Amino acid sequence: MKQHDIPSGDAGVVPTLAELVALRASAQGRRPRRVRHASAGQSPSLLRGRGMEYAESREYTAGDDARHIDWRLTARTGRAHTKLFQAERERLSLVVADTAPALYFGTRVRFKSVQAARAGAVAAWRAIGEGDRIAALRGSLREPPVPPAGGARGALRVLDALVRWYARPPDDDAGLATALDHAARVLRPGARLLVLADVGSLDGIPRSRWTGLSLHAEVTVVLLTDPLETAPPQARLAFEAEGRRIDLDLAAAAQRQRWHARFVAPVEAMLAELPGRGVQVRTLASNMPSDAWLQPRLPAVLES
């Protein structure tokens, strides 16, 4: 485990701006080598992502793609026009933060909420290291998204929001579905979308929603877990729920099966289903390095 992943004192319960800033080195240390494309008569420029942005319209000529017809201009002028596009120079990276109450819990190293904030910080530092603009939002009907911005200023705005959102459960949390509705309005073709979520929050999201998002953006879902959820000890444990004590005998086979159905099976289902929808899925346990989700392959959290 990396030194900056080892908490001290009260760390691990509430995220701090200092720890999120300190993640810059590990995030940008994974930055891929840039490839520059030169055009005749112009200075070399870096083209990022799959996105294309509208440049202008001109009259339609034989051989133009009919899918790009500018119908408004065609109707206004009475002559067919087609849209021209150019590659986007600045890609948008958007962090969607799930703030469900189930995230504000942890038994190893840190709360899942703190790990979510740290994973979001890694995404922010990676984005600006690659020249992207970074934005963030959560499921709220009152608080607006953190607007897209580049450079350290943009990253720090996102980090400040993550610290606030993951210090305690927001009293106006409207759920992950609302957050994804907001995201769909913000995203542009070729953008990156990182969703930080508790697996329970994904239950109410139609699978078709993920297909729609992945058609226009590079979508990654990071499932925040805790070792107690995915690999509980075979022992009798006491829990508190709604002010009362509950004893669970996790050494009993029937109880372990119910536990598996509640905490493990949903993670396995998302790992199996979402890639078929064009979505990358990563599991990130509370005791793992916070940049581990960037790895193409992760150690299986369900085996730990």
N, C-alpha and C positions, 0 to 999 in steps of 0.2 A: 504494500500500500504506500502511496506517495505521501510525503511529509505533510503537504497541505490538505490531505484527506483525513488527518488524525485530529480529532477535536480536542479542545482543552477547556477546563472550567465548565461554563454553561453552554459552550458551543454545541451545535447539533440540534438545538430545540427551536431556535429562531435564527434565520439567516442574517448575516451582517453584510453591509456594503464592502467592508474591507476584505472579507473572504471571497466575495464575488469578483472584486477587482483582481485579487491575487491569482485567479484562474486564467488570466490572460495568457500567461506564458505557456501553460499546458495546451490551451486551445489553439493558439497560433503556432505552436511547435508542430502541429499536425497539418499545417497549411500545405496544400499540394503545389507543385511547381507550376508556375504560370507559363502559358504558351502565348506568344504574341504573333499576330497575323499582320503582315505588312501589305498595304495597298499601294499601287503605283501612284506616285505624286503626293502621298499623304504620309504623315508620321505614323509609326506603328501604333496600333490600339488594341486593347484587350476586349474581346467580345465574350460576354458571359451568358450562360444559361441557354434555354431553348426559346426564350421569349422573343417576340417581335412586336415592335410598336409602330403605330400608324405614322407615315411620313407625309403623304399627299395623295391626291387623286388625279388621274388623267383620263383622257378618252380611251375607251376600250378598243383594243386592236385584236385581230385574229390571233389566236394562240394564248391569250390571257386566261388565267384561271377564273372560271365563271363563279367560283365560290367567293371571290374577292370583289364582286361587283358592288359599287357604291350606289345603293338603291335610292338613297335620298337625293344625291346629286343627279342621278339619272332621271328621276321623276321631275326634278326642278328644271333641268335643262332640255329634257326631251331627247337627249343623246346618251348612249350607254357610257358609263365611266367605271373604272376599276381602281381599287385602292392599292397603293404601294406601301410596303413596310420596310423597316430597317431593324437590324438586330439591336436589342436593348443593350446599352453600355453599363447600366447599373441595375443589377438584379435586386429584387426585394426578398428579404428573409423575414418571415413573420413567425413569432413565437406565440402560441395559444396556450394559456395557462389554465388548467383545470384547478379550481379552488374548492373541490368537494371536501366536506369535513373529514372523510376517511383518510385524507392525506396527512392530517396533522397528528401523526402517530409514528412511533418508531421504537424498536428494541435494540438495534445495533448501530452504533456510530452516530447516527443522526435521524431525525424525523424524515419521513418521506417528503414532507413539504419543503424541508431544507434541501434535500437532494434535488427536488424539482427546481428550486431557485438556482441551484448550482449548475444543473444541466442547462437551464435557460441562459445562464451567464456564459457558459462554454459556447453555446450557439451564437450568442451576440458577439463575442470576441472573434469567433471564427468568421462570422459574416463580414465584419468590418476589415478583418485581415485579408479578405478576398475582394474587398472593394464594394461589397453590397451595402444597401441601405437596410437598417434593422428596425423592426416595429414589433409591438406586442399588444396583446389584449386578453381579457378574461370574459367570462359570462356575466355581464352586468348590463342592466337597463339604464344605469345612471352614469357610470364612469366611461368616458370615451377611450378609444384605443390610444396607446402611445404612438404618435405619428412617425412615419418612416424618416430616418435621418442617417447620414453616414458618419464615419469617423468615431473618435472616442466619445464625442458629445452624444451621438446617437446611442452608443452602447451604454453609456452611463445613465441615460434616461430609462432604458429598459431595465438595467440593474436596479435602479431606484424603485421602479414599479414592482419588480420581483420581490424585493425586500419587504415592501408594504403588503403585497398580496399574500405572502407566505409567512408573515409574522403571526397571523391568527386567521381563522376562517372569516372572510368578509361577510357582513350581515346582509348583503344584497346579492349573494351568489345566485345566479339564474340558471346555472348548469352548463355542462359542456356543449349541449346542443345549441344553446343561445350563442356561445362563443364561436362555434363553427359557422353559424349564420352570419355573424359579424365578419368572420374571416373570409367567407365567400364574396363579400362585398368589397373587401380590401385587396384581395389577391389579383395579380395580373399574370398573364401567360408567362411561363418560365420561372415563376417565383419559387422560393423554398418555403415550405410550411413545416414547422416543428410543433407537435402537439404533446404537451406534458400532461399525463393523465393517470388517475387511478383506474384500474381495470373495471371497477364497478360503474364508473361513469360512462363507459362505452356501451353498456347494455341497451340504453335507450336510443342509440344512434343507428339509424337504418344503414345497412351495409351499402345501399346505393349511394348514400351521401359520400362515402369514401371514394367510390368510383368516380363521382362527379368532380371531387376535389383533385384527384390524381390525374385527371385528363388535362388539367391546366397548370399543375404545380408539382414539384418534387416533394412528396409528402412523407414525413417520418413521424411515427408515433412512438413515444418513449413511455413505457408502462412502469410506473413507480411501484416497487414492491418492498416488503420487509421480510427478512429471513424467517420470522415467526409465522408469517402467512404461508410461505411456500415450503418450508421444511420445519414444522413444529416438532418439539421434543415429544417423545413418547412418555408423557408424565401427566399428572393431574395439575391443572393450572386454574388459578382464580382470576376472573375478569370482573370489571365493573361496567354495567350497562344501565343507563337511565337511573343512576343512583342506587342500584342494587347489585349485590354480589352474585356472580354466576360461576359455578365450578364445572369445569370440563375435564373429563378423563380422556386425554388424548392417547392413552395407552390402549384404549378399547378400539377394536377394529371398526365397529359401527360408527363411532364418533369420528375416527380418522377419515372414514369415507365421506361423512357429511362435511368435514373440514375441507377435504380435497375438492368436493363439489362446489363449495362456497368460494375458496380462494385460489386453488390451483387450476382447476378445469377451465375457468374463464380465461386465464392467461394462455393456456395451451390452445384454446379455441382461437384467440386473436392472433397468435403466432402462426396458426394454420390457415386462417381465413383471409386476413387482410393483405398478405402479399399477392393473392389472386386478384385483389382490387387495385393493384398498382401501388400499394402502400408498404414502405419499409417499417418493420416493427422491431423495436429493441426493448429488452427488459433491463431495468436499472435498479438493483437492490440498494437499500439505504447504506449498506456497508461496502459498496463498490466505489472505485475511483469515479469522480463525477464526469469525467470525459470518456468513460468506457463505451458509451453509446455510439461514439464516432467510429468504433472498430467495426469492420465488415462482419466479423464473427465474434460473438461473446461467449464466455463460459456459460453453460446452461444453468441459469439461476435455480431451476427446479431441482437440480441435483445437489445444490449446496446445502 
